[in-house]
Amino acid sequence: MAAVSSLQKTIMSDTASIQPELLATTVFSHKAADPGEAVGSVYGLHAIAEGATLAHALDKLGVDDPDISQAVKTLYESVIGEDDRAVPSQQQRQSAREQLHGFHLSRTWFSGRLGADQS
């Protein structure tokens, strides 16, 4: 161990020859998910958990937002495949339920719960 300490001391004492080099760094993005993508992903997971086909999920979406519908399609393709009439398997349904962490969609979820200063 003494030999290593001696070698380290010799190297570190030659400060003129030491040129620091950044080898790698990690960058964390603070960008939030696109709202349409987030809504579409949650809606898609909920539809899969309920056993809906992609065609049925898009038919019942009721929102004309291309970002939301594209997120639903992308999620279905990554989980089930490209057949828009394929029914999710029990395993796929269970996995979607787990990814939702108990959350369920409801359009009236927050109605009647606005603060006093909101209308």
N, C-alpha and C positions, 0 to 999 in steps of 0.2 A: 504494500500500500504506500510505503514511503517513496518508492520509485515513481509511482503514478503521481503523487503529490509534487515531487520534484520536477517531473516532466511538465505537469500542468503549470507550475510556477514559472518555468522557463518559457513556455509558450505564451502565457498571459503577460509576461513582463515585456515582451516585444510588441508594444501597442502600435507602433508604426506599421507593422506588417499585418495587423488584424483589420480585416475589411468585412464588416457585418453583411450578411446576405439574408434577405427574407426568402425563406424556402416555401412557405405556404401560409395561407390565412383563411379564415372562415368568415364569410359575410352573411349576416342574418338580414333577411328582408322584413321590413316593417309594413309592407304592403298588405292590406287586407284583401281577402278574396272578393272578386267581382260579385255584387249582389245577385245578379241573375244566375251566375254559376252556383253560388251558395244555395239559393232557393231551389234551383233545379236539381242539385245534388240531394238535398234533403227530401224533396218531393219524389225523386227517383228511388231513393232508398225506401221511403214509405210505401211506394207503389210495389216495389219488389217484395217487401215484407208482407204485403197484403196478397201477393200472388198474381198481380196484374201483368199482362203482356205489355210490351212497349206501345203497341198500337192502342190498347185500351187506356194506358196511362196518359198518352198524348191527347187522346180524345176527351178525357175527363179533366185535363189540365185547366181549361177555362181561362187561360191568360194568353194574350197574343204578344208574347215577348220572345224574340228569337234566341236571346241568350239563355233563357230558362229552358226552352224546349231543346236547344242544342246540348245543354248540360245534362238533361234527362237522357237524350239519345247517347251521349258519350258514356254516361254511367252504365246504361243498359248494355251497350256494346262491350264494355270492359268486364262486366259481370256475367252476362248471359250469352252474348254473341250478337251477330248482325240480323238474326231472324226476328222481325218485329212482332211475330205471333208466338214466339217461344214462351212457354210458361215457366216461371222460376221454379227451380227444384226446392225441396224442403231445406236442403243445406244452404242454398242461396238466400232463401227467405229468412232463415235463422241468422245468417251472417248479417243481413241488412238490419234485422231487429237489433242485433248487438251493436252495430255501428251507430244506430240512432240513440243509443243510451237511454231508452225509455221515452224519448220525445215523440209526439204524435202531431200531425198537422190538423189544424182547424182554422178556418177563416175567421171565426168569431172568438178565437182564443182570448183576445185582450179586450173585447167589447165590455163596456161598463166598468172598466178598471182604470180609467184615465184619472190623472191627478186633478185637483180642484182648479188649477190654473189653466187646464186644457179643455177644449170643447170637443 
